[in-house]
């Protein structure tokens, strides 16, 4: 994902949650990096599937493989707490699309 250092990176997981971190707080390309779980608290069964960055007003499509989806802006995905924000309600055995 391409973004600027004054924006936030949005991470999506397979449970339908979004998490956000300021890009300037992420480790640089040098070194080993660090796991996202050191800054975020996803559910035990969660796996990160996508990262987004861009202008807050940018429109995106969120959808699942069960056919449910909607258009929203990136600013609606910003989460203030470490546990993230539920953005996509998934039926049993459904997965969000990347």
Phi, psi and omega in degrees: 000135177263131179206172179256159184292346178264009178253178176250146172268137180248127179250134178249141177245174185282000176261000180092017179259152173242149179225147178226145177220140174300135183300324182292347177271351180283149180295150179287176181289350180271143178093192185270350184076195177207153182290148178298331182292350174285339180245342183236159181234079178283163174300160184303324185270004186279147173225135179287133184242342183203157173228139181231151174205153179156191178293144183301330182274357181298132181272139177223161176254125175251132182207162176241166180286357177270359175103354180272136178193167179199164177259136179213175177256160180299326182296337177285345182266351181295132179243138182267340182251164184293335183279355177085190184223128179286120182243339184224116178275122185250132172293167180302136180068012177268154180230143175289149177273145180284000000 
